Amino acid sequence: MNLLTDSLLQRHAMKIIFIWTGIIAVAMLLTIEQSPLWTDEVILLITARRDLIDGLLQREDYSAPLYSLLVRVFVTQDGPREWVLRFPAFLAGMMCLPATFWLGRKLFGIRVGLLSALFLGLSPSFLRYAREARPYTLFMLFSIVSTGMLFQLLRDSGKGRWSYVVSTWLMVCSHYYGFLTFAGQGVSVLSLIVFDRRDKSSLHRLLIDQCLILISLVPLQWLFFRFLETDAPATLGGWLRPPNMWDIVTVRCLGEFFYLPSAGRVIALAIGIASWNAFAPNKRVPDRSEQLATVLCLVWILFATIIPAWGISSLWRPVYEFRYGFPATVPIILLMMRCVTVLRRGWQLLALMLIAGALIPGIVKEFERSEGFPEVIQWVESHRDDATELYVTNWSYCEGFQHPELVGLDYYRLSGDPPKLLPLKYPYEREVAETFDSPSGRIMCIAFIGHEEVKEYFEKRGREVNRQQFGPITVLDISPAPSPAQFSQP
């Protein structure tokens, strides 16, 4: 027995989604400027301030160019406000809620669609990226639409062809990891061509459409490979440490989307139950539509999380951060809710309550204000004197790199002389450059990268280092160099 009848859902589902989206939108708008811009958001500001061609060719912002193009018209050298930079992400995020309902309804029915949209709005990662000037909610929105139109094409043999082409093209233009999701879609179509016994003419047309999409994305592929040449962060040539084998075996990466890494195995179990329900051998009449929907969700999760988290990093270079596969939150929730709906009524209610309860700590955390540039400026201005030299660690990795710390300090109005650059030996590496002529007086160093190494460098030279942490930014207050007499003391 189900919690709600189908007829009741048919009459009121859209009203529920509209009200729920409104509630989430109000909560987002009231807190959209609660926290200051962090370093990656400042990199977006830097990209949007560049000339159009220079902004497209730059190698500093690792995400595809669509989001920066959207905010470019509002950006000036003196601004804009935080909410302007974050508004496209907010708007895309709010559209993701009805889009998830639409996709869930299309794949698994109205009940799964409704529950999935409700719980997406409770996902801590969703609440974060819907208020961050980064392209992840835009990437999620077009991923949802692309997958929904692909399912429609596969099920209904050709309906929605151009909608699929456009949404898939925009998905890849939103983030370079869209290439992986697109690759998963291509694998799905090829598998159907090989193993499906039905008429394959529509599948052949769809494969041709995918080839045309790939050809049209050649300029974007060229931009992407420019990043790989410079070891830019957060691309396939990046520097981030991937999950280890144990993380992958226990499917920890699934739990990261909900700030619940320890729940990865539970989520994997729910996905397994939903998949078993679709492919159970004891079914007299298998539901081919549900089987196709389940396969698309599983392939989406595989190509958006497992392959970049372990496969690519093991075979080539280490890179993984769960936000790059953020759209995979949707198929994970869809399969979890499909698992819930196959339970009896009492177990359904219990499962939904447990899921909601587990998300509460992450939700609370996301509505807490985080520290950043304003606190850094306040601390520096209240503690430095005229003799103090102010530095920012130089972690540039490409030609034309603009340090987000410098831009962020200027954005939030740091007074006095601008900071100098303290060079690291290599971008993202462990040591201060050997060419750095360390001043003997008091130093303050603002560091997003390499603060542990800078601290160690000065401590080895007899300097006392006081570390202050403000969100992702560290301030190192370094004492004057000791006198020769101090070295001679026992």
N, C-alpha and C positions, 0 to 999 in steps of 0.2 A: 504494500500500500504506500502511496506517495504522500508527501507532505501537502501538496497542492494538486488539485485536479487540473487536467489539461485545459478544460474549458475556462476555468478561472484564470489560468495563466494567459491564455489567448486574449482575454478581455483586458487584463490589467498589467501585463508584462512591460509594455512600452511606457506606461505611466510610472511604474516602479523604476525603470531605468532612467527616465527623465528626472524624477525626484532624486534618485541616488547620485546622478551626475551633478545635479545642482548642489547637493550637500557637499560633495567632494570639491566642487569648484569654489564654493564660498570658503571652505577651509583652506584651500590652496591660495586663493587671492589674499586672504587675511594674513598669511604668513609668507608670501612670496618674497618679501624683502627682509624677512626675519634674520637671515644669516648673510654675511657679506659674500662677495664673489670669492671663489677660491681659485687656485692657480690655473686649472684647466679652463675655467670660465673666462679668466683674463686672457688666455691664449685665443679664445674665440673673439674677444674684443680686439685683440691685436690683428687678427686675420681680417675682421670686418672693417678695420680702419685703413687697411692697405688699398692701393689702387686695384681696380677690378682684376686686371690681368695678373698683377703681382699677387693678389689674394688667391687666385686660382692656382698659381704656380708655386706658391710658398710651400715649404716642407716642415713647418713648425706645428701646425694643427693637423693631427693625424686623421681626423674624421673627414668624410667626403664633404664637398663644398655646399650642399643644398642649404643647410641651416645658416651658415654665414651669409649666403646670398639673401636669405629672408630678412635678416636683421640689418643688413648693410645700409638700407635706406634710412634707418633711424639712428645710425651711429655717427657721432662727431668726435673731434679730438678732445672735447671736454666732457663727454658723456657717452651714452645716456644713463639714466637711472637703472638700477639692477632689474627692476620689474620689466623694463622694455627688452633687455637682453633675454630674459627668461620667459617672456610671454608666448613666443612660438612653441616652446616646450610645454608650457601649461596648456595652450590651446590644443596641441596634438594629443596631450595626455587625456584631456577631457573627451576628445573624439575617440580615443582608444576604448573607453567604457562601452558606448553603444556599438562600436565596431566589434568588440569581443562578444557582446550579446548576439550580434548578427552572425559572426563566425560560429559560435557555439551552437546556435539554433540550426544553422545550415548543416553542421557536421553531426551533431548528436541529439538535436531536439531542443525545444524551447526551455525545458527545465535546466539542462546543462548550461545553455547560453546565459540564462538569468543568474544562476549561481556563480558562474565564472566571472561575469561582469561585476557582481557584488564583491567577490573576493579579490579581484584585481584592484579594486578601489581601496582595499585594506592592505595590500602588499606594501611593506615598508620601502622596498626599492622603487616601486611605482611612485609613491608619495615623494620620494627624494627627487627622482629625475623629472617629475612634472613641474618642479620648481628650480631646475638647474639649467643654466644656459649652455646646454649640450644637446646633441641631436638624438638622444636615445629614445625619447617618446615618439619623435618623428619617424625614426627607424622602426619602432614597434608598430605604429599605425599603418605604414605602407606594407610591412610584413604581414599584418593581419589581412589587409585587403587583397594582397597578392595571393596568399594561401587560400583565401575564400574563393577567389575567382578561379584559381587552378582547380580546386575541388569541383566547382561548378562545371568547368570545361570537361573534366574527366567523367563526371557523372552524367552530364546532359549533352555531351558530344558537340561542343563548339559554341555554346552560348556564353557571351561575355568575353570574347577573344581580345578585343581592344582594351577593355578594362584591365585584363590581366597584364597585357603588354605595358600599359602606362604605369600601373601600380608597381610592377616589378622593376621597371626602369627607375622609378622614384625611390624605391626601396634601396637600391644599390647606390644611388646618388646621395642618400641620407647617411650611409656609413659603409666603409669599405668591407666590413664583415658581411654586408648583404650579399657579396659574391659567394660566401659559403652557403647561405640560405638558398640562393639561386641554384648553386651546384646541387644541393639536396633535392630541389624540385626537378632538376634535370635527371638525376638518378631515378627518381620516382617514375618519371615518364618513360625512361628507357626500360625500367623493370617491367612496366605494364606492356610495353611493346614486345618484350621477350616472352613474358609468361602469360599474358592475358589472351584468351582464345576468341574474344569478340572481334568485331570488325575494327581494324586498326587504322583506318584512313584518318579519323579525327586525331588519333594519337600522333600520326606522322605530321599532320598539319601543326599540331601543338609543338612538336619537336622543332619544326622549321621556325615557328615563332620564337622559340627560345634561342635558336641560333641567330636570328635577326636581332634579338635583344642584346645578345653577347657582342655582335658586331657593332651595334650602335653605341656600346659602352667602351669601345676601344680607347677613346680619349681619356676616360676615367681610369682604365687599366694602365695607361701610360703614366698618369699622375700617381697612381698607387705604387707602381714600380719605382718611381722617383723617390718615394719614401723608403723603400727597401734599400736603395743604394746608400742612403745616409744613416741607416740604423735608427730611423726616427722611432720614438717611443710609441708603444701601443699599436704598432702595425705588426705584420708577421716577422719583421726584422727587429722587434723591440727588445726591451731589457727586462720585462717583468717576469718574476719567477712563477712557473706553472705549478698547479697542484702535483703532488707526487703520486706514485702509483697507488698508494693506500687510499689517498683522497678519491681517486678515480674508481677504485674497486668498491669502495663504500658509497659511491655516488654522492660524495660531499658537495660537488659542484651544483647539484640540483637544489640543495638546501640553501646555498648562498643567495639565491634570488629572493628569499624570504627572511634573510638574516638568521637562518636556522641551519647552520652547516651540519649539526648533529642529527637533523631530521632527514638527511638525504636518503637514508635507507627506507624510512617510512614512506617518503614520497615515491621512491622507486617501487616499493611494494604496491602502492595505490595505482601507479601506472601499469604495473604488471597485472593487477586484477582487472583493470579496464581493458587491457589488451586481451586477456584470457576470455573476458566476456564477449569480445567481438569475434574471437576465433575458436571458441570452445567447440571441440569435435562432436559433442553430444547435441548440438543444435540441429533440429530437423531441417529448418529453412534458414541458412546463414544470411544475415543482412549484409549484402555486398557494400552498401553505402556506408554502413558503420565500419566495416573492415577497411575500406578505402580511407575514411576519415582517420582511423586509428593509425594506419601506416603513415599518412602525411604528418601527423603529429609526432610520431616516433622519429621519422627522418628529420623533421625540423629540429627536434631536441638534439639528435645525434650530430647534425652538421653545425648547429649553433653553439653547442657546449662541449660535447665529448671530443670531437675532432680538434677544435682549437685548444682545448684544455690539455690534451695529452698527445694526440696524434701528431699535429704539426710541431709542437714544441719538442717532442721526442725525436722526430726525424730531421728537424732542421734547426730552429732557433727557439729559445725559451720565450714564450709570450702567452700570457693569459690573464685576463681580468674579467670577472663575471659580467660586468656591465656591457662588454662588447657583444655578449650573447643575450642581452636583456630581453629582446623580443620573445625568446624561448620561454619566458614566464607564462605566456599565453597558452601554448600547448601543454605545458606542465599543469596549469590550473584546469584546463579542459579535461585532461585525462583524470585528474584527481576528482573533479566533480562528477565525471562519468562513473568513476568507482563509487562515489557516495550514493548516486542515484540507483545503483543496483542493490543497495542494502535495504533492509526492512525499515519501516517508518521510524521506529524508536532509535535504531542504529544510525539512521540518516541524521536525525536531530543531534545525537551525541557527537557524531563525527564533525558536523558543522560547528558545534560549540567548542570542541577541542581545537579545531583549526583556528577559529577566531581568537580563542584564548591564547594560543601559541604566538599569534601575530601581535598581540597587544604591546609587549615590551619594545618591539621594533618600531611600532607606530608611535609610541611615546617618545622614543629616542629621536625620531625624525621631526617631531614638533618642538624639540629643544633647540635653542639658539646655539650655533657653533661659532667659535672664535676665528679670527682671521686678521686681515690687514688693519682694520681700525684698532684692534687691541695691540697689534705690533707697534703701530705708530704711537699710540698713547704711552706704551711702556718705554719706547726708545726716547721720545721727547721728554719724558719725566725723569730719565736716568742719565742721559748723556750730557756732557759739558762741551765747551768750545774746543777742548783738546782731543776729544774722542773722534776717532776715524770710523766711519760707517761703511761696511762692505756688504755685498751680496755675492753669494757663491756663483761662479760662472760655469753653468752646466750646459752651455750651448753645444749643439750637435749638428748644426747645418749652417750653411752660408745665409747671412741675413737674419739670423736668430735674434729676436728681441726678448729680453728677459722678462717674464711675467711678473717677477717680484718688483722690478723697477717700475713697470707700468701700473701694477696694483698700488704701490706706494704713492705714485703720482695721482692715480685716480682718487685715492682717499686722502690726498692733500698732506703729504709729509712735508714739514717745514724744514728750513735750513738747506745746507748743501746736499745735493743728491749723492747717493751711495756710489762707491767705486766697486769694481769687480775683483773678487778674489778667485783666481783661476784654479780649477781642479786639474789634476794631471791629465785625465781623460774625461770625456763626458760620462757622467754617472759612475765614475770610478772611485777608487779608495783613497787617493792621496791628493794633497795640495800640490800644485805645480812647483817644480824645483826652481823655476825662475821667479817665484814670488819673493819679493824683498820685504820681510816681515817688519812692520813698524815697531819701534820700541815702546810706544805709548799705549794707551788704552784703546781697544778695538771692540766694536760691536759688529757682528756678522749675522745677516739675515739669510737663512738657508731653507730652501725647500728640498734640495738634493745635497747629500754628502755632509750633513751636519755632524754625524758621528766621526767621520774622518777628519773634519776640520778641528773638532774638539781634541782628538787624539794628537793631531799635528802640533797644536800649541801646548798641550800638556807635556809632550816630550821635550819641549824647549823651556820648561820651567814656568809656564804661564798658568795661572789659575783661571778656569773657565766655568762661568755660571750659566746654566742653560735654562731658558724660558720657552715653554711650548704654548703656541696659540693655534689650535687646530692643526692643520698640516704644515704650518710654518714655525720654524725654530729661530729664536734669537740667542746668539752666543755672546755673552759679555766677557771679554778677555782682558785680564789684568795687564798692567805694564810689564815689560821685560825686567827680570831681576838684575840687580847690579852685580858687577864682578865680585864685590865683597860678599854678597849673599851666596854665591857659588862656593866660596872658600870656607863657609861655615860648616862645622861637622853636622 
